[in-house]
């Protein structure tokens, strides 16, 4: 980027100044730290080419294309990073992944940045290379094949030959063209998951594009440079494919928010290129409305800026883009909605109904990710049961307004930003979300059916068909179905009817045969019984199908309407106790979303929420009356507290931290203070606020902050509202975005903190009573380039946190000179405020929550919840409730969102601040034992706890280090504890109740020096014996029995040689185990011994190397092989025959190398598996529940704060308990009646009206 001229390079700049004004009553007004940045008279000047042309240089919602590269500004640094990464991949091979949130500009970067750069030779030789640029569409292989055919002449057969063969053919074709390689750019890779329903096609496409990027078999350069652009919310979907996961790890370029300078360049430079002038102040106003505070803006808002610029261009005055023209468009917040509403209201009434149907067909509703646009063939769009003429008029009108895009025969929404920026479209989607999900399932199934040659096995049956038929019968979706999907549904219905009629005919024949063979009376009685049984069967099948359907509806509504979703989940289980219903109960019990409510009955334009997440303010007005209303609600009780009606348009409403005072900024350039309890003016005083003002209040409402902009300089005024006097005036440097957003108060309002403007400049603290500066902690070492955001004080005022560059949050003692914690992974943009929980233990920023360590060290991330700007506005981000159990925010749509974080913040702890190296739970789930690592103050120790009530039974020091992580084994009843030494040479036996040592025995590994040794052991059910199995790295497998009364060895056996090959070291515990059956007469010694009679040692069923097991069911009939970090399944075995039973349950890999990441319920019906998400550098943890009979996951993952070291189901199966490395106990009730009771308490029962709406074919019943 070319720097502005006008200030000599290296010239000395003005030093910071301190300015004090003293009023007549002796109060001092302190202002300091002025900074002056010199700009040339015309502002930024960067012209690439061209004179005045009558062409708009802003694309609106559409991405920049290669032909618009001359107007693509602001991404020089990111483009340089992308070119450097491409240059690396040109040498090493492998795809480059450009990852960005929706709306960050990745498509423009690829099309208007990368393509012209390659044409100019950005990578050596690239200007001679063929360039293929495409999106996957719903048929990614066809898209790739078509582009390879058009670009380099490959045939479909050559592409289908496989990754290596295709790459070799491409190399030969390129040699014929004198080109070293091709460039393959796949934009919008997320279409692979949103449009393509065929998993095998996805996999083949990924293998093909990655194969093109691989070096040749003889070390030749890759056949192509491959670049993929993908939305960041599909990161997990990509990571499920090993080749893409590797590319994300090694070849990722992240397109984050643009800096203020980059945004200013993107605003001003395109205008200058076509001879336009940007009116002074317009760029700053755009930046403010965008939310570009410091280092970035909310993801997804860049297209809104582009659209606002385009509409401002349409309102230009001669060659001038004006502030008035921008305001006439509705600004960034409303420009898109204004355009969409203007087009929509200009349609005839019939065409408006058509518009709703068409737009719903152009949306793919997200399930766990954001909604996305969908491409539809124009012919299909116009033939979906709607009037063709009306459909054409609607499509053409919105295409002319650039909200729809047509290319070739395809129609699509121009950008996903429309889905959140146009309230009417958001409402349409919300009202029919469940129906849209059904429609998408139908479309995907129909596509697969056609692809498989209309194979009857691909038709819908059972529950899926019942859901689809009910949806169509209810006429629920204005979007309708295209002809091919409708044909598929009709074929499915006909197939089911045919199968039903055949079954009925078979039943009638059986009845006739029974009547011919029986006595008349007996036949009559039998027929009556059969009829009753059949009716009960039919009703039962109906209820089970409805239960599954209603549970699915509940889960689909959980994020947008949690209260209704909870009521539906309870209704589903009242119909039938299906796996789907159980999953619905668990999902709605343990999901994050506690409530999503809209309390204002008018369109909301400005909101705020107090520091306790209790009082919510919403300004706005009904259609046509203007934004003149302000309402105040209690977010917890949903009760309206008061209201106020302004005399002019309300532009901003700000609450004090305690929620008792509101500052209302109105269009007459005045600020008035309200008492939120009464809705009345606090006093008659008004405060002037001109020149694009912005306001906020101090925690107790004593001080009012008003910031204005004059000549690109922010001027911050702080008023004492008790005396109506200005106590501080501070002027920022020219070009500084905001002082107010860098200003904060201590909870008692004694200290005002103002962060520095320049990199490396520390913050200033002012004492509001003494009216002077006060010392600040001096050890916060700042690099010359480090920028600090606002200081945030903990509620008790003892600590403070400051947001620094590179995503660091620095927590320090307010009165001491040291940094207490450094927390990483935050957003560095100043607009993303960090907040403490009210006990000071946790911090939150933009849906990410960290637990602050009690002592020195880094805090750890324990939750990441993704929200859009619509869901949680930057002005009203998450706040902790007073008890720390909830996070609340308010979206730009006026919806109040509450997240339940109580499982993370209110978990009890066995050892606060401790580090648990190992833990175990007894087989009867009565006793838990933990091994606490040593600290500077205490040696390592073992603690034994009663699971019921978590009462500590004993605490003792083992005297030597123990084996980690499998060094603790409890007897079945928890009375005895066996502790393995770290060198595997000795096992000590302890009385768990008293903590006394009973004795010890050597293991078969004592003195063995080979590597890869493993040892497993178990205490017999009667507590009298110990069985120990040793497996050495050279293949020696031994089993020993010990008498615990005398601590003497009874027998020792050696497995037959050949079970495990000698010389193959065992590098991990992969299922070696000793497991007693409940009667104590036999045990399983895996892998080699098998089923062994105890105590004789006679082998009943021989083992094998594949016998890798971790646990045995309570009744001794089933063995389990648990998942590991390298194995994604649970395997079950018959404990007598040692043969696998049933299919493996695919759970995904756990974080553990050993089996302690999994637990089975006592009746074997459920499993729990612990998993790590995120990365090893930034891990988060969760637990998944599984229905072993249905072989499906139950509900959403359960949240845990840390790495799980032990977990178990209680004996009655009603509760799952886990212990993490910090000693935190998480307790999850999972019993059906308890879940129903909790959901009924939270949201009540489904009303009869709601029942008839969602379950119309079954009579109403009381569900709670």
N, C-alpha and C positions, 0 to 999 in steps of 0.2 A: 504494500500500500504506500502511495506517495504521501509523505508527511506535509502538512500545511507549511507554506513558507511565511516569512514575515517575522520570525523570531530567530536570531542568529544561532547557528549550531554552537552549543557549548557556552552560550552567554549566561551570565549569572542571573538568576531569577530572584524575584522579591522574596525576602525571608518572611516567615510567619509573623503576623502582628497581633498584639493584644490591644483591644479597644474597650475602654470603660466609659460609660455615661452615668453620671450621678444626678438623680432627681432631687427636687427640693426637700423631700422628706428624708434624705440621706441614704436612700437605696442606691446601690451600685448596679448598673447594667453592664455585664461583662460579655465581651465577644472576642474571640481569638482565632488564630490559625487561618487568616485569610490566605488564599492561594490565587494567583493570577496566571491563567494560561492564555497566551496571546494567539489570536486567530487572525488571518488576513481579513480585510474588509468584506470579501465575498464569501467567507467561510471556506469549506472544503472545495478544492478545485481539482478535478481529475477527469480529463476528457480524453476518450480514446479515439473518436472519429466522428465525422458527420456534422452537418449544420442543423438548422431548424427543419424538422420534418413533421408532417401532420400525422404522427403515429404515436400511440401510447407506449411508453417504455416499461410499463408495469403489466405483468401478465394476469393479475388478479389471482383467483384461486388455482389457476393452472400452473404447472411447473414451467420453468424456463426451458426452451428447446435449444438445440445447437444453433438455429438461425437467430436466436436472441442473445447469443453469448456477449455481444457488445454491451448489453445492459445488465449483465450478471456481475454484481459487485459484492464485496464484503466477505468473500470466502477464500481470499488468497492464501491465508495460513493453512486452512484445512486442505485446500487443493494441493499445496506443497507437501503436506504430510501424506496425502493419497498418492501423489506421484513418487515420493520416496519409497513408500511401501510397495508400489508396483515395481519399482526398479529392483527392490530386494527379491520380490517374487519372480521376476524375470530370470534371476540367477538361481534361486532355490526351488522354484515351483510351488504350486499350491494356490488356491483362490484367495482373493482379498475380499473381506466382508465389511461393507460400509453399513454401520448400524446407527440408527437414529430414531427418536420418537417421531410419531406421525406429525407432519408439519414443520419438521426441522430443516427441510430443504434438501434431502438426499437425492431426490429425482433431479432437481435442478443442478445439483453438484455433478451428477453423472452426465447429464445431457448437455448442459451449457458450460460446464467447467471441464470435465475430464475429456469428453470427445474432442472439443477444439484443441485442448492441450496435446492430446495424442496426435492430432492432425499437424500440430506444430513441432512434433518430434520430442515431446516431453520425456519419453523413454527412448534411448538410442534405437533408431530404426523404425519407430512407431508410425511415422508419417507414411510409410510404405505398406503398412499392415492392413488387411481387411478388418473392418469393425462391424460387429453384429450387436445390435441393441434391441432388446425385446423384453416383454414381461411373460411370466409362465402361462397365464390364462388358466382355464379349467382343464386344458390338455397340454401340459408342459412338454411332453415328448414331441408332440406335433409342432409346437412352437419352436423348439430347438431344431428339429429336423428341417422345418421350413426355412429357418434362417441360415442353417448350414448349406442348404441347397441353393438358396438365392445368393448367399455371400461368397461361397467357395466351391459350389458345384457338387457337394456330396449327395449321394442318393439315399433314400430312406433305408435301403438294405444295408448300406455301409454304416449308417448311424446305428442301426439296430444290431450290428454285429457284436457290440460290447464295448466297454470303455477303452481297453487297450487297442483293439482293432480300429475303432473309430479314430482314436488319436493318431495311430500310424497312418491311416488313410488321409487324415487331414494334413499331416506332415508332407506326404507325397503331393497332395494337391497344391500346397503352398509352395513347394519347390518348383512346380510347373509355372507358378506365377511370380517367381523370384521374390517371394516374401518369406521372412524367417519364421513368422508365427502370425496367428490371428488374435484379435481382441474380442472376447465374448463378455458383454455387459448384460447382466440379468437384473433389471430393475423390478422393484416390488416383489421380491422373492416370497413374501408372505402369502401371495396368491397360491403358492404350492399347498398351503394349509387351509386357506379360506375357500378356494374355488375347486381344487382337485380333490375328489373324494376317494380316489384309488391309491391306497398306501403303497402298493407295489410299483405303480407308475411314479410316485414321488421318489421312491428309493432308486429306481433306475435312472431318473433324471439327475438326482444328486450324484450318483456314481459316474454318470456320463460327463457332467460339467467338471467334476473334480478330476476325472481321468484326463480330460483335455488339459488341465493345469499341471498334471504330474510330469516330471522329467521322463524321458524315454528310457527303455530297458537298458540301453547301452550308455546312459548318461547324457543323451541328447537334451537340448533345451525343451521345455514344455511346448506342446503344439499350439497352445493359446494362453494368453493372459486372461484370467477369468476374474471378473469383478461382480459381486452380488450386493445389491442394496436391499436391506430388510428392516422392517420396523422393529424397534427394541422390545415391544411387548410380545414379539414372536421369538425372542431369544431362546426360551425354553424349548419351543417346538423345533428350532434348528438344532439345539444341543442334543435332542433325542437321536439325531443322525450322526454317527461317529465321524464321518468325513467333515461335516459342517462344524461339529464340535471342535475338531482339531483346527479348522480354519478360523473359528472364533477365538481360539486360544492364541494362535500364532500370527494371524493375518488380519486383525481387526482394526478398523479406523472408525472412531466414534464421532459422529457429527452432533456436537452439543450446541447450546445456545450461542448466538453471535454476541460479541462484545458491543458496548455502546458505540465505539468508533466504527466497527464493522456495520452496525445497523445504520448509523448516520451516513456512511458511505453508500449503503444500499438504497437509502432514501434520496440522497442529494445527487449522486453521480449520474444515474440514468436520466434524470431531468436535465442536467447540464448537457448531457450528450445530445439531446434533441433541442437544445436552445431554450430550455425553460429555466425559470428561477424559482427557488423555494423561498417563500416569505420567511423572514427571521422569526423564530419562535415556533414554526410549524414542526420542524424536526424534533425539537424538545418536547412538544406536546404529543407527538406520535410516540416518542420513546416512553413518556410517562404513561400514556394510555396502554401501551403494549405491556408495561410492567418490567421494562428493562432497567431494573434498579441495580446498578453496579456491574455485575458480570453476566447477566442473563435474563431470561424471561420464561414464562411457563411454556412447556412443550405444547406444540399444536397451535400456537398463536401467530406464527410467522405468515401463514396464508391469509390470516385476517388483516395483517398489516398490508400485504400485497393487494388485497381487494380494496382496502380503504384508500390506498394510494391510487388505484385505478379509478375509483369513483371520485376521488379528489381531482384527478386529471380531467374527468368529465365535467367537473364544476369549476375548471380553471378560469382565471380572469386574464385574457390575453395570453401572455407568456409567463404568467405568475400562478404558481400553486399557492393558494391562500389558506389561512387559518379558518376564515369564514366558510370557504368552500369545503374544507374538511369537516367542519362541524355540521354543515348542511347534510352530509352523508350519514350522520349518526355516529361517526367516530369508529374506532376499531371495534368497540364493543358491539355496535349495532349496524355497521355498514352492510355486512352480509345479510342480516335479517331484514334490513330495510329494502335491499334489492329483491330478495326472495318474496317478501310480502307485496312489494309493488307489482311484481309479475303475477303473483297468485291472485291478488284482489282484482287485477285487470282481466281475469278470466271470467267466462260465463259460469253460472252456478254448476251446470252439468260438467263443465271442464274442470272445476275445482275438485269434484268428487273423483274424476279421472286422475287428476294430479296426485291425490293421495294414494290411489292404487298403484300408479306407476312408480312413485318414489319408494314405496315399500318393496316393490319388486327389485329395486336397484340397491337394496341394502342387504348385507349379510350380518345378522345379529351375532355378536360375540358371546361365547360361552367361556367366561374367565378372562377374556381379552376385550379390547375396545371393539365396537361395531365398525365395520368396514364397508366401503362401496363395493358394488358387484357389477360386473360387465354383463350386459344382456344384448343379444342380437336384436336389432331394431324390428325385424320381422316378428320375432317372438314377443317383443314388448307390445307390439300393436295387435297381436292376435291372441291376447290372453282373456278373451271374453268381454272386452271393453269396446266401445264404439271406436272404430278405426279413425274416423275424422277427428273426434275429440282427442284421441291419443296423439295424433300427429300435431294438432294445434298446441297441445301442452308441451310435447317434446321440443317443438320448434321455438316456443316462447322462452323456455328456460335455457335452450341452447343459445339463443340470441343474447340472453342475459349472462352467458358464460358460466351458469351454474350447472349445466349439463354439457357434456362433450360428446360429439359424434365423430367417429373416424371409421372409414370404410362402412361396414354395416353394423357397427357396435355402438351402443349408447351406455354412458356411465356418468355418475356424479363427478364433477370436476375435481373435488378434493374432499377427504373425510371431514375437513373442518366444517363443512356445511352441516354435518350430522349433529354438531354441538352448538353451532352458531345460529341456527334457525330454530327458534322455540317451537314453531308449529310442527316441523318435521320430528323434533325430539318427542313431542307429545304423541304424534302418530305411532312412533316406534314403541314408546312406553306402553301405550294402550293395547298394542297387539304383539308384545314381545313373545309371549308364549306361543301364539299362533304362528309367528314368523319362524320360530324354531321348528315347529312341526312342518311348515312348508319347506324349510331348508332340508330337513331329513327326507322329505318326499322327493325333492329335486335330486338330491345326491343318490338316493336309492334308484330312482328312475334312470339316471345316467349310467349307473353300474349295470342295471338290467339290460339297457340297450347295448352297452359295450360287450356284454357276455352273450350277445345274440338272442336276447329275450328268453333266456333260460328260465323255466317256471320256478326253479329253486330260488331265484332272485326276487320273486314277488314278496310283498309284505304279507305277514301272517300274525295272528295272535294280537298281542298288546299293541305293537306298532300300527297294525292295520286298524285296530279299534280306535286308537287315538286319532289317526288320520280321518277315519270316517266321521267321528264325532265332530272334529274340527270343521270338515266340509259341511256337514249337516247343519251346524250352528251358524254357518255363513260368517265365520269369525274374521276372516281375512279379506280386507278390501283389495289386497294384492292379487288375488286369484291365482290360477295355475295356467301354465302354458299348455298347449295341446298335447305335447308328448308326455308331460307329467300326468295330465288328466287321463290319458290313455293307460299309463302304467297303473294308476289307482283303480281304474275300472277293471283292468285285467286282474289285479289283486283281489278285488271284490268278487269277480266271477269265479276265480280259482277257489276262494274260500267257500263260496256258495256251492260249488261243485263237490268239494270235499265234504261239506256238511250234509248235502243230500245223499252222498254215497254212504256216509256213516249212519244216517237215518234209515236208509234202505237195509243196511246190514242189521241194524237194531230190530227193525220190523221182522226180518226173517228169523232172527233168534227168538223173538216173542212167539211167532207162529209155531216154531218147532217146540218150544216149551209148552204151549197150549195143547199140542197134539199128544204129548207124552205124559201129561199130568191129569189127575182127577179134576173135574170141573171146579169144585170148590177151592181145591188147592191152587189151581191155575188162576182163579179169580183173585185170591188173596195174594198170590205171588205177583200178579200184574199190578195190583194196587201198591204193593211194596216197592216194586221197581219204579213205578211212576213217581212215588214220593222221593225215592233215592235219586232218581234222575233229576227231579226238580231241584233237590238240594244241591246236586252236583252242578247243574246249570247256574243256579244262584251263586254258588261258591266260586265258580269260574268267573262269573260276571263281576263279583265283588273283588276278586283278586286282580282282574284286569283293571278295574276302576281304581283300586288302591295304588297300583303301580303308576297309572296315568296321573292321578292327583298328586302323588309324591313327586313325580317329575315336574309337574306344574309348580309345586311349592319350591323346588330347588331352582327353577328358572326365574322365580320372582324374588329370590332371597336378597338380592342386592338392591333392587329398586323398591320393594315393598315388604320388608321383613315381617311386619305384623301379620299381614294377610298370609304370607308364606308360612309362618308358624301355625296359624289356624288350619291351613290346608294340610300341613304335615300331620297334625293330630287327626284330622278327618281321614286322611289316607290310612292311618293305622287302625282307625275304628272300623274301616271297611274290611280289612284283612291284614294279618300280620305277615306281610311279605318282606322280602329282603329290600325291595325298593322303599317300602314304608319305613323300615328300620333305618335305612340310609337317610331318608328325609328327616327323621327325628334327630339323628346325630348331627346332620348338617346344620339344621336350624338351631340346635342347642349350642354348638361350638363354633359357629361362624363368627367372623369379626363384626359383621353388620348387626348392630343392636337395634337401630331405628333409622328410618329415612322418612322425614315428614316435611310437609310444606304447611306452615301455619298461616301465612298471609294469603288472603283471598283476592289478591290483586297482583298485577305484574310487578316484579321486584327489580329495582334498578340499583340499589345500594344496600349493603348489609354490614353488620358487625356483630361480634360476640365477645363477651367479657372474659377475663382471665380464668374464670372458674368453669367456663363452658355452660353457664346457666342462663344468663340473660341474653336474648337475641334481639337485635334491632333490624327492622326491614323497612326500607323506604321504597315507595313506588306509587302506583295508582292504576285505576281501571282504564280500559281502552278509551281514549278520547279526553280523559280528565287531566292527564299529565301526572308527573311524579310529585304529588303533593302530600301523600300520606306517610306517616311514620308510625309503626307499631312496635310494641315491646312484648315479648313472650318469655315464659319460663320454659326452657327447652326440656326440662325433666318432666314436668307435669303437663306440658303442652297447653298451659293456661295463659290466656292473654292478660298481661299486667296492665297496660294502658295504651293510649294512642294519642297522636297529635296531628293536627292538620295545618300545613304550612300555607303561607300566603303566596309563595312562589315556588318554582320547581326545586325539589330537594336534590342537590348534587352529591352530597356525602353525609353519612351519619357515622359518628365515632362514639364508642362507649368507653367510659373509664374502666380501669381494671376490675373494680368491685361491682361494676354493672349498675351503679346507682345514678350516674350522670351520663347524659348524651349530649354531644355537640352536633348541631345540625347546620350544615352549610347549604345555603339556598342561592337561587339564581340572582338575587338582589345584592350579591357580594357581601353577605353578612353571615355571621355565625351566632347562633343562639344556643343557650344551655338549657336542657330539660331535666326535670326530675323523672326518671323512668318509672318510679312507683306510682306517680299521679298523671304523667303525661303533660304536666304544666311547666311553663317557663320557670326556671330556678330563680331568676330575677329579671328585671326589665332591661338589663344591659345587653347591648349587641356589640360584636367585635368585627371590625372591618377586615375583609378578605378579598383582595383583588388580584389580578394578574395570575391566572391559573393556580388558585390556591389549593392547598392540601392541609388537612387538620388531623390532630389526634389529642387524646387526653392522658393525663398522668394516672397512676394506679388508683388514687383516691379521688380523682376529679378536681384536685386543687389547682392544677396548672393546665392551661390550654396552649397547644402548639399550633401555630399557623405558619405555613411556608408559602412564599410567593416566588415568582420568577420575574426578574427584571433584567433585561439585556443579557439573557442566558446565565444570569447569576441567581442562585437560590438565596433568599433572604428569610431566615428563620426568626420568628418572634415567639417568645414564651411569656404568657400572661399569667399573673396571679389572679385567679377568678374571684378570690375573696375581696380583694381591693380593687379589682378591675384595672390593674397597672401592669405595664410591660416590664418584666424584670431582666430579660435577656434579648439582645438583638445580635444576630451573627450573620455576616454576609459571606457566602462561599465564593470560590473562584469561578471565573467564567468557564463554562463547560462542565462544572460539577453538577451531577444530576440532582442530588438531593442531600440536604443536611438533616431534614426531619427523620428520614428513614434510618439514619445513623445515630439517632438520639434516643436515649432511654432513661428511665428513672429507677432508683432503688425502690423496693416495696414501700418503705416509709416516706418516700418522696424527699428524703434528705439530700440525695446526690443525683445530679443530672450528669449523664455520661454522653459525650459527643465524640464519635470516632473521627480520626484524621481523614483528610481528603486525599493526601498524596500517599503513594506506596512508601511503606517504612515509617510513616508518621503515626505515633501512638495516639490513643484517645485522651480526652481531657475530662476531668471530673470537676464539677462545680458544686459547692455547698449552697443549698437554697436558703439556709438561715444566715450563714456568715457572708453570703454574696461574694465568695472568692473561690479560687481554685484550691483543690485539696490534693494530696499526693495520691498517686495510683501505683499499683504493684510494678516494681521496676525491673523484674526479671523476665518479662515477656519479651525475649529477644526477637527482634524483627529483622528479617532480611531487607535489604534495600528495596526489593520488589514486592514485599508482602503487604497486602491490603487487609485491613481489619474491618469487619462489619460492625453492627451495633453490639454493645455489651448487653447481655441479658442477666439479670440478677435472679438468684434462687429465691423462693418465697420467704425464707427466713432471713434473707439479706446477707448471709455469711459467705456465700460463694457467688461467683459470676462466671459466665461463659461468653466467649467471643468467637465469632466466625471468621476464620482466616482463609488465606488462599489455599489451593490444592485440596479443598474439601476437609480442612481440619477444623475441629471445634476444640478450643483450648479452655479448660475449666481451671479456675484458680481461686485461692482463698482471697476474700476481699481485703483482709487486713494483713495477710502474710505475703512474703516475696517469693513465692514459688508456684510453678504450674502443677496443679494437682493431677489432672488427666489430660491426655491428648487423644481425642476421638477422631477417627478418620471415616471417610465415606460420605461426608455431607455435601450439599450443594454449596458452592462458593458464592453464588449470586446473592447479593445483599437483600433482595426482596424475599428470600426464603428464610423466615425468622426461626430461630431456635428457641424452644421453651422448656423450662424445667417442670417436672411433676411437683406437686405441692410438698412432698417429703424430700425433694432434692435428689432422689436416687436415679431418676430417669430423665432423659431428654428426648424431644421429638422435633422433627423438621420434615415437613412435606410427606407425612405418612411413614417416615423411617424413625424407629425408636431405638435408643441405645440405653443400656444399663451402665450407669457410672460406677466404676470400681470404688469400693470403700477406701482403698488405700492408693498409693501411687500406682500408676499404670494406665493402660489404655482402656477406655470403655469398650463394650462389645455391642454389636448390633443384634437385637433380638426380634425385630419385626420390620417388615417392609411391605407397606400397603400402597398400591398404586392408585392415584386418583387423577382425574382430569381437572383443568381449571374450572370447568363447569361444576364439578362435584365439590371441590374445595378451592375457593378463591384465594389468591395470594394475600388479599386484604383480610381474610378471615380464615387463617389456617387452623390446624388442629390445636386445641387446648385440652389439658387434662381436667377432668372433673375433680372436685375437692377430695374425694376418696381415692383418686388415682385409678379407678376401675374403668373409666370411659375416656375416649378421645372424641371431641366434637369439633366440627367445622361447619361452615356455611358456604354453599356454592354460589356461583354467579346466577344460578337459576332459582335462588331463594330456598332451596331444600336444605334442611338441617340433617347432617349425617352424624350418627353416633357409632363409634366402634367400641366393642367390648375387649378390653385388654386386661381385665381382672385376673385371668389365668396366668398372665405374665407378671403383673405388678403385685399381686396379693398372695402369691404362693408362699407357703411357710417354708422354713429352712431348718435343716438339722444342724448346720454349722455355718452361720453367716460369715461370708468371706473365705470359707475354707476351700481347699482343692482336693476333691475326692479322686484318688487314683484307681479305685476298684470298689465294687459293691456287689451284693448278691441277696436274693430273697429265697427263703425256704420254700420247699415244694408245697406246703400247706398254706403258704402266703401269710403266715403269722409273724414271721421274724425277718428283719433286714439287718445286714451287716455292712459297714462301710469302712474303708481304709483311708484315713486322712493323711495327706502328705505332710511332711515336716515343714516348719517355717523357721524364721530366725528366733522366734520365741519358744516354740514347742517342738518336741520330736514327733515323728510319725506315730499314729495311734490307730487302734481298732475300736469301733463303737458298735454296740449291738442295740437294736431298737425294736420295740413292739410295733408292728404295723398298725394295729388298732389303737388309735389315739396318739401314736408316735411318741411313746414314752421310752426314754433311754433305759435299757436294762443294765448295761455295763460299759466300761471304758477301760482299755488297758493298752500297754505298749508291748508289741510283739517281741522286742529285743533284737530283731534282725529284719532287714528288708524282705518284703514278700514278693512273690511272683506276680507280675502285672500282665494282663488284667484278670487272669483266671485263678488267682491265688487264694480265693476265699470260697469254701464250700460248707454249706449248712446241712445238718441232718434234716430229714423230712419234717420233723416237728420243731426244728429250730433250737433244740437243747444243746447240741454239740456243734462246734465250729472247727473245721480243719483248715490250717493255714500253711500254704506252700512257701518255702524259702525262695529267694530270688534266683538261686543257682540250681533249683530243681532237685536238690540233694536230700531235703528233709521236709516232713510234714508234721506240724505241731497240732495237738488236739487241745481245745479249750472248752471249758464250761461257759456257755454264752451268757447265762444268768449272772454268775458271780464274777466272771472275768478271770477265773483261776486256770492255770495251765495244768492239764491232766497227764501230759506226756508227749512223746514224739517218736516217729519211726523214720528210718532211712528209706529212700526210694530206690527203685532199680537203676536210676540214673546217677546215683552217688558215685563219683569217680569217673563217669563216662565223659570223654572229652570230644567226641565227634559233634559236628555242628548240626543244626536243624532238629535237635531233640525235642520231643513233646511228651507231656505227662498229663494224664487225666485220673481223677480219683472220685470216689463217692462213699458215703457212710451208709451202711445197711439200714433198712427201715426200722429195725429194733434197736439201733444205736450201739450194737455190740461189736461190729466188724467194720473194717475199712478195706476197700478194693482199690488197687492202684495199677494202672496200665502205663507202661513206658514204651515209647516208640523212638528209636534212635535214627539219626540221619543216614546210617548205613543199612537200614532195613530190619534191624533187630526189634522184635515186638514181644514184650514180656507182660505178664499179669501176676500180681501178688495179692494174697489175702492176709490181713492182719487182725489179731485179736486185740481189741482196744482195752480190755480189762487188764491184760498183762503186757500190752505193747509188744507182743511177739509175733513173728511171722508164722503163719499156719501153712501156707503153700505158695509156690511160685511156679509159673508155667511159661513156656516159650512157644510162640505160634510157629506153625510149620514154615520153613523157609520157602520163599517164592511168592508169598502174599504181596510183599513190596520188594521191588528190585533193590539189591544192594547198590550202593554208590549214588543213589538218587536221594539227595538231601531233601527233607521236608521243610519248606521255608515258611509255612504258615499253618496255624491250627485250622484244619479244613474238615472238621467233623470227627476227630478222634475223641472218643468218649467212653466212660463207664457209667452205666445207668442200671440201677436195681429196679426190678419189677416190684409192685406193692407187697406181694406175699413174701418177698425176701428169699425165695427158693431158687430164683434164676436171675441172671443179669445179662445185659448186653455189653460186650466189650468190642468196640469198633476201632479199626475196620476189620482186623484179621481174625479175632477169636470167634465173634458172632454171639449166638445165644449159649450161655454157659450155666451149667447147674452149679448152685452154691450150697455148700462149700466144697463139693467134691472136685469141681473144675472140669467135669465132663462136658465136652462140646456137644450140644444138642443140634444146633443148626450152624453150619460153618459160615464164617464171614468172608468178605472179599474186599479188594481195594476200593470198590465203588461204594461200600457201606460207610458213608460219612454222615453221622447223625449227631444231634445236639441235645435232644430232649426226648422224654417219654411221657405219654399221656398219663393222667392220674390212675386210670384203670389198667395201665400196663399193656394196652392192646396196640398202640400206635407209636411209631417213632417219627421224629421230625428232623429234617435237615433244613437249617435256617439259611436265609440269604446272607451274603457277605459283601464286602466292597467289590468283589470280582464276580459274584454270582447273584442273579436277579430273581431267583425263585425259591419257594418253599416246597420241599419234597416230603411226601409221607410214605411210611413203610409199615408193613405188617410186622409186629414185634415178634411173632412166632416164626413165620416163614422167611423173614428178612427180604421180602419182595416188595417193590414199589406198589403203591396203591393209588389209583386215580391219576389224573393229570396234575402236573406241577402247577402251583399257584404263582403267577408272575406278579411279584410285589415291587420289583425294582431293587437296585442294589442298596444296601444299608451302608452306614458310615463305618461299620465295625469289621475288623478282620476275623473276629471271633463271633460266636453265636449270641452274645449278650445284647445284641440289638433287636431281639425278637422275643415274644412271649406268647404262649398259647393258653386259652381259657381252660378251666378244669373239665368242661364237658366237650372240649375240642371243637366247638362251633365257631370260635372266633380266634383270630390271630392279631397281634399288634407288632408292627415293625417300626424301628427308629431310622430316620433318614436325615442326611445333611443336604441342604439346598444351598444355593449361592456358590461360592468358591472356597477353596481351602484358605485363601487369604481373608475372606470375608464370609465365614460360614453362618448359616442359620439352621435350626433344627426343627423337626416335626415328627409326629407319630401318626402312622396310618393304621386303621382298623380294617379287618378283612372278614367276610363271611366265607367260612371254609366250605360250606355246602353249596352255596350259589357261586362260589369262586369269584366274588366281586368285592371291590372296595366299598366300605360302609362310610358314607359321609365324607366330609372334607378332612384333610389332615388336622390333627390336634396340635395346638400351639404349645411349644415348650421353650423355655428361655435359654437352655444350654444343652450341651452334649449329654445324652442319656447314658448313664453307666449301669442302670438296672431298672427293670420294670416287671410287673406281674399283675395278673388278674386276682382279685380276691376269691376265696374259695366258693362263694355263692355266685360268682360271675357278675355281680352287680356293679363292680368298680374296677377301673384300671388305674394302677399307681405307677409313677415313674420317679426316679431320682436322677438329678443331673450332677455334673462334676462340681458344681458349687454347693451341693447339698440341698438344693431346692426340691421340694416334694410337689408334684403335680398330681392331683386326684381328679379323675374323670368318671362321674357316674354314667353308666351306660345301660342300666336296666330299664326296660321299656316303660313300666309304670312311673318310674321317677322322671324319665324324659317327658312323658305326657304331662305330668303334674307341673313340671317347670315351665313348659311351653304354654300351658293353659294359664298359669299365673302371670306370665309375661304379656300375653296378648289376648287371652280370653278364648271363647269357643267360636266356631264358625256360625254366623247367623243363618237363619233360614233363607233369607234373601241371597246371601253369598253361596249357600249350598245349592240353591236352585240355579244359580248362574253357572257354577263350575261343575256340579254333579247332578245334572237335570234328570237323569234316567233312573235314579235311585231315591226312594223316599227319605226325607230329612230325618236325621237322628241327632240327639244331643251328644256332642263329642267330648265335653269336659265334665 
